[in-house]
Amino acid sequence: MITEEIVHIKGYPKKLIVFLHGYIDSPDYIDKNVTVLLDNLDDVAIHIPQSPHVCEIYPKKFQWYSMHRFDPNDDRKFIDDWNEYLGIYDRMKPGIIEAFDLINPYIDNCLSEYDIASKDLYICGYSQGGTLAVFTSLMRDEEVGGLISFGGIFAPREYIKNNYKSVPDSLLIHGEVDNQVRFEALEYTKENLEEIGCQVAAHAIHNGQHRLTEEGMELALRFIQRKSAKKIAV
């Protein structure tokens, strides 16, 4: 169970943002980057849950699922063949599903706590958390207000294609010189999301590395603002 989290509440929450940290990571890193959201959104709750799984290679950090369980030699960082690269992420299916089974009830509890509907939920994630955010958003029974992935990837492909339940509007952000998750993952994820019916905006961060950036957070803010304004107008 998830028992640790960082929570920010502004006003009377009508929107919920759940932001998932990455691999070898913690909520503290995400928390340092959400200021732009807090400063510019009203009536919002931002939850940054901490995975209960201690990182397998750095015990002071955390992971949503093991990477070495499926890629013990870190081949994804060195392999040249794109299809083999994707195959490594597809093999992570058991870990991704296990992580989904952990985060999904947590999200349900958060929605219930504030009496917020799924249409006002935004699932965000960075790196491994970005991959999990993609998976979780597509697998939830009710469509969420928006999906935002920073440096994640669409995986496992065939499982998602055969089992997805929702097609949320999506924002993908990826650094051009990302040395952890290949930049090609941006277009790959966009194409796969569009194939199942999602409306997708994809943004490349010029000379961006594998990290959250001010530019990326500004893009996320504008995405949430546009989505929120559209709902109010309707």
Backbone bond lengths (Angstrom), bond angles and torsions (degrees), N, CA, C in turn:
res aa  C-N    CA-C-N  psi(-1)  N-CA   C-N-CA  omega(-1)  CA-C   N-CA-C  phi
1 M - - - 1.459 - - 1.527 110.63 -
2 I 1.316 114.92 151.08 1.462 120.89 176.46 1.521 108.19 -85.73
3 T 1.311 116.80 117.79 1.463 120.88 -178.07 1.522 112.67 -119.42
4 E 1.326 117.60 -10.48 1.465 121.13 -179.68 1.524 108.94 -117.45
5 E 1.324 115.97 139.68 1.452 120.87 -179.61 1.524 109.49 -161.95
6 I 1.318 115.59 160.81 1.463 122.13 167.08 1.520 106.06 -111.84
7 V 1.321 116.70 131.22 1.458 121.55 -176.61 1.524 110.12 -128.51
8 H 1.329 115.63 132.76 1.458 122.06 172.45 1.529 107.80 -120.06
9 I 1.324 116.18 131.73 1.457 120.92 177.63 1.520 108.32 -124.28
10 K 1.313 115.98 127.91 1.457 121.35 179.12 1.525 108.61 -126.47
11 G 1.327 115.96 119.79 1.451 119.78 -178.76 1.519 111.55 70.27
12 Y 1.333 114.55 -148.48 1.467 121.11 176.77 1.523 106.74 -104.14
13 P 1.351 117.99 106.73 1.466 120.49 -169.00 1.523 114.94 -57.51
14 K 1.316 114.90 121.12 1.466 122.42 171.83 1.529 110.69 -115.53
15 K 1.320 115.67 -8.97 1.464 123.04 176.09 1.519 108.19 -130.48
16 L 1.326 115.56 144.31 1.464 121.43 176.71 1.516 109.06 -123.27
17 I 1.320 115.92 127.86 1.462 122.21 173.89 1.525 107.42 -113.76
18 V 1.318 116.59 120.98 1.467 121.76 173.30 1.520 107.04 -108.76
19 F 1.324 116.49 120.69 1.467 122.22 -172.32 1.531 108.70 -117.98
20 L 1.325 116.75 117.08 1.463 122.58 -173.55 1.532 111.09 -96.45
21 H 1.313 115.49 129.13 1.467 120.49 179.71 1.528 110.96 -74.97
22 G 1.315 115.97 173.94 1.458 121.43 -175.93 1.520 113.77 -97.94
23 Y 1.301 114.89 -162.77 1.471 124.69 178.97 1.524 107.49 -87.94
24 I 1.324 116.07 140.68 1.474 122.00 -171.83 1.523 107.64 54.65
25 D 1.322 116.66 54.04 1.462 121.36 -170.20 1.517 109.58 -147.43
26 S 1.337 116.19 -178.90 1.453 122.13 177.10 1.522 108.91 -158.51
27 P 1.332 117.68 166.08 1.463 119.63 177.60 1.526 113.70 -59.78
28 D 1.332 117.55 -24.84 1.468 120.05 -177.94 1.525 111.84 -59.17
29 Y 1.327 117.48 -39.54 1.465 120.42 -179.11 1.526 110.23 -65.59
30 I 1.319 116.78 -43.49 1.458 120.21 178.01 1.527 109.24 -63.11
31 D 1.322 116.20 -43.05 1.455 121.04 -175.60 1.534 111.89 -59.38
32 K 1.315 116.51 -32.90 1.469 120.57 179.67 1.520 112.25 -67.94
33 N 1.332 116.54 -15.18 1.458 120.39 -172.35 1.527 114.52 -112.81
34 V 1.335 118.54 0.21 1.466 119.59 -175.89 1.528 113.35 -96.18
35 T 1.329 117.22 6.25 1.461 120.23 -177.75 1.519 111.91 -56.59
36 V 1.330 116.90 -41.49 1.466 119.78 -178.38 1.526 111.21 -62.63
37 L 1.319 117.42 -32.33 1.464 120.60 177.06 1.522 110.70 -70.52
38 L 1.314 116.16 -45.75 1.459 120.11 -179.29 1.518 112.23 -65.46
39 D 1.311 116.90 -37.25 1.464 120.92 -177.19 1.527 112.66 -71.70
40 N 1.344 117.29 -23.94 1.463 119.68 -169.88 1.523 114.93 -120.43
41 L 1.314 117.60 0.01 1.463 120.93 177.06 1.521 109.56 -115.33
42 D 1.311 115.87 139.56 1.455 121.02 177.46 1.530 110.33 -104.84
43 D 1.318 115.68 155.40 1.469 121.96 174.66 1.526 110.95 49.37
44 V 1.328 115.28 60.40 1.456 120.87 -175.25 1.525 110.67 -135.87
45 A 1.312 115.44 147.26 1.466 122.36 170.10 1.522 107.78 -117.51
46 I 1.310 116.10 129.29 1.468 121.52 177.01 1.523 108.16 -114.67
47 H 1.323 115.91 119.21 1.467 121.84 178.82 1.522 109.02 -111.23
48 I 1.323 115.53 129.15 1.467 122.01 177.13 1.525 107.01 -120.20
49 P 1.330 117.67 89.24 1.466 120.32 -176.67 1.529 112.01 -74.33
50 Q 1.297 115.32 151.15 1.465 121.63 175.44 1.516 109.40 -105.90
51 S 1.321 115.75 126.83 1.456 119.25 176.68 1.529 110.04 -61.13
52 P 1.324 118.00 142.08 1.465 120.09 176.55 1.523 113.30 -76.88
53 H 1.349 117.26 -3.27 1.451 120.90 -176.64 1.533 110.70 -94.15
54 V 1.319 115.39 115.74 1.471 120.24 176.25 1.522 109.08 -66.95
55 C 1.322 116.63 141.35 1.458 120.68 -177.60 1.528 111.33 -62.80
56 E 1.314 115.18 137.16 1.461 121.85 -175.32 1.524 113.45 -68.95
57 I 1.337 117.50 -21.17 1.473 119.42 -177.53 1.521 113.08 -117.30
58 Y 1.336 117.51 -6.90 1.469 120.28 178.57 1.520 107.81 -150.66
59 P 1.330 117.08 94.86 1.463 121.35 -169.01 1.524 115.93 -65.72
60 K 1.340 117.75 -6.76 1.458 119.26 176.42 1.530 111.83 -89.01
61 K 1.335 116.20 -3.40 1.454 121.97 179.59 1.527 109.59 -120.80
62 F 1.344 116.15 -175.31 1.460 120.37 -171.99 1.527 111.26 -134.03
63 Q 1.332 115.12 166.93 1.465 121.66 178.63 1.524 108.08 -146.58
64 W 1.344 116.44 149.14 1.461 119.99 174.83 1.517 110.97 -82.73
65 Y 1.324 115.75 -29.46 1.462 120.95 174.25 1.519 108.30 -158.40
66 S 1.313 115.60 158.28 1.459 121.44 -178.60 1.522 110.89 -68.87
67 M 1.316 116.79 137.20 1.459 121.18 171.21 1.530 109.76 -92.22
68 H 1.322 117.32 -37.41 1.466 121.08 -177.23 1.519 112.51 -70.37
69 R 1.319 116.40 -21.09 1.473 119.91 175.85 1.533 110.45 -60.80
70 F 1.323 116.24 -34.13 1.463 121.27 -176.29 1.525 112.97 -110.21
71 D 1.317 117.03 -16.23 1.467 122.25 -179.37 1.533 108.16 -143.32
72 P 1.345 116.86 69.37 1.463 120.96 -170.53 1.522 114.57 -61.80
73 N 1.313 117.58 -24.95 1.466 120.91 -178.15 1.522 113.38 -104.92
74 D 1.329 116.92 11.70 1.473 121.52 -178.30 1.522 112.01 55.68
75 D 1.332 116.22 38.49 1.469 120.07 -178.57 1.530 112.24 -60.61
76 R 1.337 117.51 -28.51 1.460 120.25 -178.05 1.532 112.10 -60.75
77 K 1.321 116.65 -21.32 1.471 120.09 -178.87 1.524 112.54 -83.27
78 F 1.331 117.04 -14.25 1.466 119.27 -172.63 1.528 113.91 -126.74
79 I 1.322 117.48 -20.65 1.452 120.64 -172.49 1.531 110.36 -67.90
80 D 1.322 116.51 141.57 1.467 121.21 -177.34 1.523 112.83 -89.70
81 D 1.314 116.88 -38.77 1.459 121.13 -174.17 1.533 110.93 -70.18
82 W 1.329 115.84 122.95 1.461 121.50 -175.73 1.523 112.22 -63.89
83 N 1.323 117.59 -41.22 1.459 120.51 -179.22 1.526 111.68 -66.60
84 E 1.316 116.34 -37.73 1.465 119.36 176.05 1.523 110.06 -66.76
85 Y 1.305 116.16 -37.12 1.468 121.42 177.36 1.528 110.20 -60.39
86 L 1.326 116.16 -48.50 1.461 120.03 178.67 1.525 111.57 -62.98
87 G 1.330 115.86 -35.07 1.456 119.96 179.38 1.521 112.56 -60.18
88 I 1.329 116.19 -34.67 1.466 119.96 178.36 1.521 109.81 -63.01
89 Y 1.325 116.87 -45.69 1.467 119.77 179.33 1.520 111.77 -67.34
90 D 1.327 116.89 -35.28 1.460 119.06 177.57 1.526 111.42 -65.17
91 R 1.323 117.03 -31.89 1.470 120.18 178.10 1.524 112.12 -68.34
92 M 1.315 116.71 -16.06 1.466 120.52 -179.14 1.523 112.39 -78.96
93 K 1.330 117.38 5.58 1.471 121.44 -177.11 1.527 113.23 -48.42
94 P 1.336 120.58 -49.28 1.471 118.79 -178.13 1.531 112.36 -59.09
95 G 1.323 117.05 -40.77 1.458 120.02 -179.91 1.517 112.12 -67.70
96 I 1.330 116.87 -40.74 1.462 120.82 -179.88 1.523 110.40 -65.78
97 I 1.326 116.92 -41.93 1.471 120.30 178.97 1.525 110.27 -64.82
98 E 1.322 117.23 -42.08 1.468 120.46 178.08 1.522 110.65 -61.38
99 A 1.334 116.68 -40.09 1.469 120.10 178.79 1.529 110.59 -66.91
100 F 1.326 116.71 -39.81 1.460 120.71 176.74 1.528 110.93 -59.93
101 D 1.325 117.00 -42.52 1.465 121.12 179.15 1.524 111.71 -64.32
102 L 1.331 116.84 -19.21 1.454 122.29 177.16 1.529 110.90 -86.93
103 I 1.327 116.56 -46.58 1.464 120.03 -173.08 1.524 112.37 -81.55
104 N 1.323 118.40 -29.44 1.459 119.94 -174.58 1.536 112.98 -62.62
105 P 1.336 119.92 -47.50 1.465 118.37 176.66 1.524 113.09 -66.79
106 Y 1.320 116.44 -29.46 1.469 119.25 175.14 1.525 110.15 -61.07
107 I 1.327 116.67 -44.68 1.466 120.82 178.73 1.519 110.32 -63.17
108 D 1.323 117.07 -42.39 1.469 120.36 177.79 1.525 110.77 -57.69
109 N 1.312 116.60 -43.07 1.466 120.38 -179.69 1.525 111.26 -64.82
110 C 1.326 116.68 -38.52 1.466 120.62 179.09 1.529 110.48 -64.89
111 L 1.321 116.89 -44.81 1.466 120.57 178.24 1.526 110.99 -60.16
112 S 1.323 115.46 -42.64 1.460 120.43 -179.91 1.529 110.91 -65.47
113 E 1.320 116.07 -38.63 1.471 120.36 -178.55 1.523 111.72 -58.54
114 Y 1.328 116.69 -39.77 1.467 120.45 -177.07 1.528 112.32 -102.11
115 D 1.311 117.80 -0.16 1.464 122.50 -175.55 1.533 110.15 54.38
116 I 1.318 115.00 50.40 1.462 122.60 -179.43 1.525 108.53 -108.94
117 A 1.325 115.67 138.62 1.460 121.31 179.43 1.530 110.43 -82.10
118 S 1.321 116.42 158.46 1.468 121.22 -179.13 1.520 112.43 -58.58
119 K 1.329 117.67 -30.08 1.462 120.27 -178.60 1.525 111.90 -66.48
120 D 1.324 117.25 -14.20 1.460 121.69 178.27 1.530 111.94 -109.93
121 L 1.316 115.14 20.08 1.465 122.30 177.36 1.523 109.90 -105.47
122 Y 1.328 115.39 132.97 1.465 121.54 176.42 1.527 107.76 -120.89
123 I 1.326 115.45 119.16 1.466 120.61 179.61 1.517 108.31 -99.97
124 C 1.321 115.57 118.48 1.458 122.54 -178.53 1.522 108.54 -117.64
125 G 1.311 115.98 155.06 1.456 119.22 176.46 1.505 111.66 -161.45
126 Y 1.324 114.76 151.22 1.457 122.07 179.79 1.528 109.52 -118.49
127 S 1.346 116.65 129.54 1.455 122.78 175.21 1.540 110.26 62.00
128 Q 1.318 117.93 -121.36 1.461 119.32 176.54 1.525 110.15 -58.05
129 G 1.311 116.37 -36.10 1.454 120.67 175.49 1.516 112.32 -66.39
130 G 1.347 117.13 -29.41 1.455 120.73 175.46 1.515 111.59 -67.89
131 T 1.311 116.43 -42.21 1.467 121.12 175.83 1.520 110.56 -62.28
132 L 1.321 116.23 -42.89 1.461 120.56 178.87 1.530 111.00 -68.02
133 A 1.327 117.47 -34.95 1.466 120.67 177.74 1.525 110.70 -63.65
134 V 1.340 116.95 -42.46 1.460 120.78 176.32 1.526 110.13 -58.67
135 F 1.308 115.83 -52.69 1.470 121.03 -177.23 1.524 111.18 -60.02
136 T 1.332 116.17 -47.70 1.460 120.91 -176.25 1.526 111.42 -63.57
137 S 1.324 116.57 -43.46 1.463 120.41 -178.95 1.520 111.97 -61.41
138 L 1.322 116.15 -37.01 1.463 120.51 -178.83 1.520 112.76 -78.91
139 M 1.311 116.94 -25.31 1.460 120.89 -173.99 1.524 114.24 -95.51
140 R 1.324 117.73 -9.96 1.465 118.68 178.74 1.528 110.68 -71.34
141 D 1.329 114.93 147.83 1.461 120.14 -176.28 1.525 112.05 -64.76
142 E 1.337 116.73 -37.42 1.457 120.99 -179.81 1.521 109.76 -108.65
143 E 1.330 115.52 138.55 1.456 120.39 -177.17 1.524 110.98 -66.50
144 V 1.324 115.59 135.32 1.461 121.19 -179.80 1.521 109.56 -87.10
145 G 1.339 115.67 166.20 1.452 120.44 179.99 1.510 113.31 -66.10
146 G 1.323 116.69 -32.18 1.453 119.63 179.08 1.510 112.12 -175.48
147 L 1.318 114.64 152.38 1.464 123.99 175.87 1.526 108.20 -114.15
148 I 1.330 116.70 131.91 1.463 121.21 176.08 1.524 108.35 -130.20
149 S 1.320 115.91 117.99 1.468 121.15 -179.29 1.516 110.14 -117.92
150 F 1.324 116.01 125.30 1.455 123.47 174.90 1.529 108.09 -105.15
151 G 1.317 117.73 108.91 1.457 120.43 174.80 1.514 114.47 66.49
152 G 1.337 117.46 29.96 1.462 120.68 177.05 1.520 110.78 -102.00
153 I 1.331 116.06 -172.61 1.457 121.19 -179.73 1.527 109.45 -149.00
154 F 1.312 116.76 149.94 1.461 124.32 178.38 1.523 108.11 -75.20
155 A 1.342 116.73 108.90 1.467 120.52 -178.04 1.528 109.36 -162.33
156 P 1.333 114.74 146.79 1.469 130.67 -5.62 1.530 110.43 -80.92
157 R 1.306 116.50 133.23 1.462 122.14 -167.31 1.531 112.86 -60.08
158 E 1.321 117.82 -58.28 1.458 120.15 -174.17 1.523 111.96 -64.55
159 Y 1.311 116.80 -36.75 1.463 119.92 179.26 1.527 110.11 -63.31
160 I 1.329 115.94 -46.09 1.465 118.86 179.37 1.524 110.52 -62.31
161 K 1.340 116.57 -47.04 1.461 120.08 -177.36 1.531 111.87 -58.27
162 N 1.318 117.25 -31.94 1.458 121.30 -177.30 1.524 113.96 -91.34
163 N 1.338 117.59 -11.17 1.459 119.23 -171.50 1.528 115.38 -133.34
164 Y 1.320 119.25 -0.83 1.468 119.86 -175.79 1.527 110.40 -62.32
165 K 1.350 114.53 150.77 1.457 121.17 -177.74 1.527 112.87 -119.60
166 S 1.323 116.66 -21.48 1.464 121.08 -175.19 1.519 110.11 -135.16
167 V 1.327 115.18 157.22 1.476 120.33 179.58 1.537 109.08 -132.61
168 P 1.318 117.59 72.75 1.462 120.86 -174.87 1.530 112.83 -73.62
169 D 1.338 115.89 153.60 1.451 119.88 168.02 1.523 108.17 -59.90
170 S 1.330 115.89 139.99 1.468 119.74 -169.16 1.521 111.90 -134.48
171 L 1.319 114.98 146.42 1.460 123.36 173.37 1.519 108.14 -124.35
172 L 1.318 115.93 124.47 1.464 121.93 178.96 1.517 109.18 -115.44
173 I 1.332 116.01 132.70 1.461 122.12 -178.35 1.519 107.76 -130.86
174 H 1.337 116.61 130.43 1.467 119.48 -175.81 1.522 109.57 -149.88
175 G 1.318 116.19 137.69 1.455 121.66 177.72 1.519 112.01 -76.30
176 E 1.319 116.16 139.15 1.465 120.99 -177.71 1.524 112.92 -64.56
177 V 1.327 117.57 -28.20 1.466 120.09 -178.53 1.535 110.28 -117.13
178 D 1.321 115.85 34.95 1.462 121.57 176.56 1.523 109.43 -59.09
179 N 1.336 116.55 124.36 1.464 120.87 -177.99 1.530 112.63 -102.27
180 Q 1.336 117.16 9.71 1.458 121.11 179.52 1.530 111.94 -115.88
181 V 1.313 116.66 -49.24 1.463 122.13 174.84 1.524 106.43 -119.11
182 R 1.310 117.14 118.57 1.466 121.02 -171.50 1.528 112.67 -54.27
183 F 1.321 114.59 145.00 1.458 120.81 179.28 1.526 111.55 -59.66
184 E 1.344 117.27 -30.80 1.464 120.63 178.49 1.524 112.20 -58.83
185 A 1.339 116.79 -20.17 1.460 120.80 179.45 1.529 111.43 -62.50
186 L 1.328 117.52 -25.23 1.461 120.61 -179.98 1.527 110.75 -62.61
187 E 1.317 117.17 -55.03 1.459 120.78 -178.83 1.526 111.10 -68.80
188 Y 1.317 116.75 -37.28 1.465 121.21 178.62 1.529 110.76 -60.42
189 T 1.319 116.22 -46.60 1.456 120.62 -179.83 1.524 110.56 -66.38
190 K 1.322 116.69 -41.76 1.465 121.15 178.69 1.527 110.75 -59.34
191 E 1.321 116.59 -48.22 1.469 120.53 -178.23 1.528 111.38 -61.50
192 N 1.316 116.58 -42.37 1.463 119.44 -178.75 1.522 112.27 -69.78
193 L 1.318 117.46 -38.50 1.461 119.99 176.30 1.522 110.87 -64.47
194 E 1.314 116.50 -41.99 1.467 119.88 179.95 1.528 111.45 -66.23
195 E 1.316 117.01 -34.34 1.456 120.59 179.75 1.528 112.29 -61.76
196 I 1.326 116.95 -31.33 1.464 119.04 -179.47 1.526 111.82 -94.06
197 G 1.339 117.81 -1.69 1.456 120.12 172.65 1.513 117.17 113.12
198 C 1.319 118.94 6.90 1.462 121.29 178.19 1.529 111.06 -78.60
199 Q 1.318 115.90 146.22 1.458 121.89 167.91 1.528 107.02 -87.87
200 V 1.330 116.73 122.07 1.467 120.27 -169.29 1.522 111.51 -125.96
201 A 1.325 115.73 133.03 1.458 123.00 168.23 1.524 107.05 -111.92
202 A 1.318 116.99 129.01 1.469 121.62 -179.09 1.518 109.33 -121.36
203 H 1.330 116.43 133.92 1.455 121.24 -177.71 1.531 110.26 -131.06
204 A 1.306 115.34 129.10 1.459 121.60 174.75 1.527 108.71 -95.22
205 I 1.324 116.27 132.74 1.462 121.07 175.96 1.525 107.74 -90.26
206 H 1.330 116.84 114.41 1.461 121.60 -176.87 1.530 110.73 -58.84
207 N 1.331 115.66 124.30 1.469 122.98 -177.59 1.535 112.10 58.88
208 G 1.338 116.29 19.11 1.455 119.41 -177.94 1.519 112.62 -75.95
209 Q 1.314 116.00 140.27 1.455 122.43 177.89 1.535 109.29 -99.75
210 H 1.315 116.17 -166.99 1.470 120.52 -176.55 1.527 108.92 -86.65
211 R 1.318 114.72 78.90 1.459 120.06 179.18 1.524 109.28 -163.07
212 L 1.310 114.89 162.86 1.456 119.86 172.67 1.525 108.59 -76.11
213 T 1.318 115.97 141.33 1.459 120.43 -178.73 1.523 110.07 -128.16
214 E 1.318 115.76 161.12 1.460 120.91 176.64 1.527 110.30 -60.20
215 E 1.335 116.52 -40.91 1.458 120.26 178.59 1.523 111.13 -61.01
216 G 1.321 116.51 -44.39 1.453 120.37 -179.99 1.516 112.38 -64.08
217 M 1.325 117.06 -40.51 1.462 120.12 179.63 1.522 111.32 -68.59
218 E 1.319 117.23 -34.12 1.473 120.38 175.44 1.530 110.19 -64.38
219 L 1.318 116.43 -40.71 1.465 120.13 176.89 1.530 110.84 -61.63
220 A 1.325 115.79 -42.19 1.462 120.28 178.69 1.526 110.75 -62.85
221 L 1.320 116.47 -42.44 1.465 121.03 178.49 1.521 110.83 -58.89
222 R 1.322 116.92 -49.24 1.463 120.28 -177.47 1.532 111.18 -64.27
223 F 1.324 116.53 -36.20 1.468 120.88 177.24 1.527 110.25 -61.03
224 I 1.325 116.89 -47.97 1.465 121.00 -179.37 1.525 110.43 -66.09
225 Q 1.320 117.25 -40.31 1.460 120.42 178.99 1.525 111.30 -62.38
226 R 1.336 116.87 -44.41 1.459 120.18 179.63 1.521 111.02 -63.23
227 K 1.321 115.94 -44.13 1.460 119.44 -179.63 1.524 110.87 -64.34
228 S 1.316 117.40 -41.58 1.457 121.27 -179.14 1.525 110.78 -66.40
229 A 1.335 117.28 -42.28 1.457 121.47 -179.89 1.529 110.55 -64.00
230 K 1.315 117.01 -37.28 1.463 121.12 179.45 1.513 110.75 -64.33
231 K 1.321 117.44 -40.05 1.462 120.83 179.90 1.534 110.61 -66.85
232 I 1.341 115.84 -40.41 1.466 119.69 179.67 1.522 109.86 -63.88
233 A 1.338 116.30 -41.51 1.465 121.11 -179.11 1.523 111.09 -62.91
234 V 1.328 115.85 -40.19 1.461 120.06 179.26 1.527 110.15 -67.07
